[in-house]
């Protein structure tokens, strides 16, 4: 496993946020993909969310071998609380979400950070990925006709729930302004975060170039479409309450809530 340091002194540019719960089967491959990044100025904050398997032991072995890795442990409180615990310790000016079973290609951070540096108006940059496993194996997670970075509006987020992916990098100013992930949500906490960021006026965008692998596995939180559709309900209801001046958004929310009810 490679062990390299940030090229300059001072805090890292990127804080990688990795919640992990009973991820021993996958987390080693995930960590290897982080450590193979061509962009070395990062810290990797792993939160062992009360795992009962070897997740914590594997993470701690990596922390011994690379000083950029920190391992935190907490009782099982869910993915939102785990991300929040890492973000409270993060030093970087960008936060990058890397779940414990997903994989980054080596240039993921380099390409995403370069876009954010060149486009200061973008606050949240979602990346694309290839589905890894399951019937959609090898196909892009997000539909794209070309590789041009495209903005995503609040209305688009409501109308197309998979406009963004969890493989995202965002500026520190976003959680400082809108708060952290909603720990009351056990699912769709990322969707809720994107909706709140867009409502607050932050520019969201997608880089359609696939730069990682999004694992599809039977026991994952995103595996059951019915559960995921139901999980959308609360973020949509939350954003509807604050959009009294956006009848277009409220109407789109109502359509989505009807769709959720019909497909649930």
C-alpha positions in Angstrom: 0.0 0.0 0.0 1.5 3.4 -0.9 2.2 5.8 1.9 2.8 9.4 0.8 2.5 12.8 2.5 1.0 16.1 1.6 3.5 18.0 -0.6 3.4 21.1 1.6 3.1 21.8 5.3 -0.1 23.1 6.8 -3.6 21.7 6.7 -4.7 19.3 3.9 -6.7 20.8 1.0 -9.3 18.0 1.1 -10.9 16.1 3.9 -12.2 12.8 2.9 -15.3 11.7 4.9 -15.8 8.0 5.2 -18.5 6.5 7.5 -18.2 2.8 8.0 -20.6 0.3 9.5 -19.8 -3.4 9.2 -17.8 -2.8 6.0 -15.0 -5.2 6.6 -15.7 -7.0 3.3 -15.2 -3.8 1.2 -13.4 -1.1 3.1 -9.9 -2.2 2.3 -10.5 -1.7 -1.4 -12.1 1.7 -0.7 -9.1 2.9 1.3 -6.7 1.6 -1.3 -8.6 3.7 -3.9 -8.2 6.8 -1.7 -4.5 6.3 -1.2 -3.9 5.8 -4.9 -5.1 9.4 -5.6 -2.8 11.5 -7.7 -3.8 14.4 -5.6 -2.0 13.9 -2.3 -3.0 16.8 -0.1 -5.8 15.1 1.8 -6.7 13.7 5.2 -9.0 10.6 5.4 -11.4 10.6 8.3 -12.9 7.2 8.9 -15.8 6.9 11.4 -16.4 3.4 12.6 -20.1 3.6 13.4 -20.3 0.9 16.0 -19.3 -1.9 13.7 -19.4 -5.5 15.1 -17.1 -6.9 12.5 -13.4 -6.1 11.7 -14.1 -2.7 10.1 -12.3 -0.8 12.9 -9.3 -3.1 13.0 -8.8 -2.8 9.3 -9.1 1.0 9.4 -6.7 1.3 12.3 -4.1 -0.8 10.4 -4.2 1.7 7.6 -4.0 4.6 10.0 -0.7 3.2 11.3 0.7 2.9 7.8 -0.3 6.4 6.5 -0.4 9.4 8.8 -3.1 11.1 6.7 -5.7 8.6 8.0 -7.6 9.1 11.3 -10.1 6.6 12.7 -12.9 7.7 15.0 -15.3 5.3 16.7 -18.8 6.0 18.0 -21.8 3.9 18.9 -24.0 3.1 16.0 -25.9 6.3 15.2 -26.3 6.2 11.4 -24.5 7.5 8.4 -25.5 11.1 8.9 -24.1 11.2 12.4 -20.9 9.5 11.3 -20.4 12.0 8.5 -21.0 14.8 11.0 -18.5 13.5 13.4 -15.8 13.4 10.7 -16.8 16.9 9.4 -16.5 18.3 12.9 -12.8 17.2 12.9 -12.0 18.0 9.3 -9.4 20.6 8.4 -9.6 20.8 4.7 -11.2 23.6 2.7 -13.0 20.9 0.6 -15.0 17.9 1.9 -15.1 14.8 -0.2 -17.7 12.0 0.5 -16.4 8.5 0.1 -18.6 5.7 1.4 -17.0 2.6 2.7 -17.9 0.4 -0.2 -17.4 2.8 -3.2 -14.2 3.2 -5.1 -12.4 6.2 -6.7 -10.4 6.1 -9.8 -6.9 7.6 -9.2 -7.6 11.0 -10.7 -10.9 11.6 -8.9 -9.7 14.2 -6.5 -7.4 15.9 -8.9 -10.2 16.4 -11.5 -12.9 17.4 -9.0 -10.6 19.9 -7.1 -9.4 21.4 -10.4 -13.0 22.1 -11.5 -13.7 23.7 -8.1 -10.6 25.8 -8.3 -11.4 27.0 -11.8 -15.1 27.5 -11.1 -15.4 29.4 -7.8 -19.2 29.8 -8.3 -19.6 26.0 -7.9 -20.0 25.0 -4.2 -21.0 21.4 -4.5 -19.6 19.2 -7.3 -21.1 15.8 -7.8 -19.1 13.2 -9.7 -20.3 10.5 -11.9 -19.5 6.8 -11.5 -20.0 3.4 -13.0 -22.3 1.0 -11.4 -20.4 -1.8 -9.8 -22.3 -5.1 -9.4 -26.0 -5.8 -9.9 -27.9 -5.7 -13.2 -26.6 -2.2 -14.1 -23.0 -3.2 -13.7 -20.7 -1.1 -15.9 -23.3 1.5 -16.8 -23.0 5.2 -15.7 -24.7 6.1 -12.4 -25.8 9.5 -13.8 -27.1 9.8 -17.3 -25.0 12.0 -19.6 -24.8 12.9 -23.2 -21.3 14.6 -22.9 -18.7 15.3 -20.3 -19.5 19.0 -19.9 -19.9 20.1 -16.3 -23.6 21.1 -15.9 -25.4 23.1 -13.1 -28.2 21.5 -11.1 -31.0 23.8 -9.9 -33.2 23.3 -6.9 -36.1 22.6 -9.3 -34.1 19.9 -11.1 -33.2 18.3 -7.8 -36.8 17.9 -6.9 -37.9 16.8 -10.4 -35.1 14.2 -10.8 -34.1 12.7 -7.5 -30.9 11.2 -8.9 -29.5 14.4 -10.3 -26.6 14.2 -7.9 -24.5 11.3 -6.7 -23.0 10.6 -3.3 -19.5 10.8 -4.9 -19.4 14.6 -4.3 -16.9 17.2 -3.2 -18.1 20.5 -1.6 -16.7 23.6 -0.1 -16.4 23.9 3.7 -18.6 27.0 3.5 -21.6 24.9 2.6 -22.1 23.1 6.0 -20.9 26.2 7.8 -23.9 28.0 6.3 -26.6 25.3 6.1 -25.6 23.0 9.0 -24.5 19.4 8.9 -26.4 16.3 7.7 -29.8 15.7 9.3 -29.2 13.0 11.9 -33.0 12.3 12.1 -32.8 10.9 8.6 -31.5 7.3 8.3 -31.8 7.4 4.5 -31.7 10.1 1.9 -29.7 12.4 4.2 -27.5 13.3 1.2 -30.5 14.3 -0.9 -31.7 16.4 2.0 -28.3 18.1 2.2 -28.3 18.9 -1.6 -31.8 20.3 -1.4 -30.9 22.6 1.6 -27.7 23.7 -0.2 -29.6 24.6 -3.4 -32.3 26.4 -1.4 -29.6 28.5 0.4 -28.4 29.7 -2.9 -25.3 27.5 -3.4 -24.5 26.4 -6.9 -24.6 22.7 -7.4 -23.1 21.0 -10.5 -22.3 17.6 -11.9 -19.1 16.4 -13.6 -20.6 13.7 -15.9 -17.2 12.0 -16.5 -17.2 8.7 -14.6 -14.4 8.9 -12.0 -15.3 6.0 -9.7 -17.3 2.9 -9.0 -20.6 3.0 -7.1 -21.1 -0.4 -5.6 -24.5 -2.1 -5.9 -25.0 -4.8 -3.3 -28.1 -6.5 -1.9 -27.8 -5.2 1.7 -26.9 -1.6 0.8 -29.1 1.3 1.8 -29.8 2.1 -1.8 -30.7 -1.4 -2.9 -34.4 -1.4 -2.2 -36.2 1.1 -4.6 -39.4 1.2 -2.5 -37.5 2.0 0.6 -35.5 4.7 -1.2 -38.6 6.3 -2.6 -40.2 6.4 0.8 -37.0 7.9 2.2 -37.4 10.8 -0.2 -40.6 11.8 1.4 -39.2 13.6 4.4 -36.6 15.7 2.5 -39.2 16.7 0.0 -41.7 17.6 2.7 -39.0 19.7 4.5 -38.1 21.6 1.4 -41.7 22.3 0.5 -42.3 24.0 3.9 -39.6 26.6 3.2 -40.5 27.2 -0.5 -43.5 29.4 0.0 -42.0 31.9 -2.5 -41.3 29.1 -5.1 -44.7 27.7 -6.3 -42.8 25.9 -9.1 -40.8 24.0 -6.6 -43.8 23.3 -4.4 -45.7 22.0 -7.4 -42.8 19.7 -8.4 -42.6 18.4 -4.8 -46.3 17.6 -4.8 -45.9 15.7 -8.1 -43.0 13.7 -6.6 -44.8 13.0 -3.4 -47.7 11.7 -5.4 -45.3 9.5 -7.4 -43.8 8.2 -4.2 -47.2 7.3 -2.8 -48.2 5.5 -6.0 -45.0 3.5 -6.3 -44.6 2.8 -2.6 
